[in-house]
Amino acid sequence: MELVAAIVVGGLFGAAVYLLLWRTPVKLIIGLVLLSNAINLLIFLAAGLTRGKPPIIPEGSLRAAQAVADPLPQALILTAIVISFGVLAFTLVLFSRTFKTLAATHLDEMKTTDS
């Protein structure tokens, strides 16, 4: 299972980098989405998975008697999802406004409008 997950994360990173190298805004945005999903999956897989064990320590004890889920990676991923959504929304608005102003669909065409 870990090998399959590593291949999926590597495939997502590879596809994201490939799309980020293109010079069109749509592929750049899709590459950003894939990159953020790959990073979230990498954090989740690096933390490990404990199924069916809530992250609760019984009252009165200092440690858990059995293996429990670690809530920190889940909190990090939730924060990363919110931040990546904000970056994606900003990027969409930026490219939308740029397209309305310049009517350019390629990043090289946007460089020719500098003066």
N, C-alpha and C positions, 0 to 999 in steps of 0.2 A: 504494500500500500504506500509506503514511504517513497519507493522508487517511482511509482506512478505520479504521486504528488510532486516530486521533484521535477519530473518531465513536464508536467502541466505548468508549473511555475516558470521553468526555463522557456517553454513555448510561449507563454504570455509575455515574458520579458523580451524574447526575440522578436515577436510580432510587434510589440510596442516600440522597440528601437527602430525596427524596419519602417513603421508608419511615421515615426517622428523624423526620420531622415527625408521623407518626401517633402515637397515644397508647396503642398496645397493645405489650406486651413482645415478642411474637413478631415483629412487623414491625420493631421496634427492633433486635432481634438480627439479622434478615436484612439490615437496612440496614447494620449494622456489618460484616457479612461482605462485602457488596458494596463498601462503602467501602474496606476493606482490600485487596480484590482490585483495585479501580480504582487505588489508590495504587501497588501493586506493579507493575501493568502500565504505569503512567505512568513509574515509575523505570526499568523495563526498556526502554521505548521511547525515553526521553530519552537513555539511554546509547548507543543504537545497537546494531546487530546485525552481528557479523562471523562469517560461517558458515565452518565447517571449519578454523579457525585456532586451535590451542590457545594458551593464554596462557603459553607457554614461550619464554624467550630462550635461544639456544644458548650453551653454555659458552664462556667466554673473550671474549664480546662484551658491550658495554655497552648496546646497543640491539638491537631486533629488526630484521632485514633486511626484513621484510615486515609487513603489517598483522596484528595479533594481537587476539584477544578480550580485552576488559578484564574482569578478574575482580572488580573492586570492586563494580560494580552487582549482580552475581550474589550476592556476599556480603551486600550490603545487603538484597536481596530475601529471601534465606534467613533473615536475622535478623528481618526484618519479618514473615515468615510465622510464625516461632516466637512472636514477641511477640503477634501478632494471634490466634494459637491460644490463648495464655494468657489474653488479654483475653476472648475468646469463651467459654472454659471458665468463667472467673470470672463473666461475665454470666449464663451459663446457670444456674450454681449459685445466684447471687443471686436471679434471678427465680423459680427453682424453690422456693427457701426462702421467698421472699416470698409466692408463691401458696399454699404449704402453711400459712403463718401467717395470711394475711389472706383467702384465697379470693377475691381480686380479680383480674380479667383486664384491667382498664383502669387506666391510670396515674392518672386522675382519681378513681377509686374508692379508690386507695391514699392519696390526700391526705385523705380524710374520716376515715381511721382515726387520724390524728395527734391526740394529746391531751396 
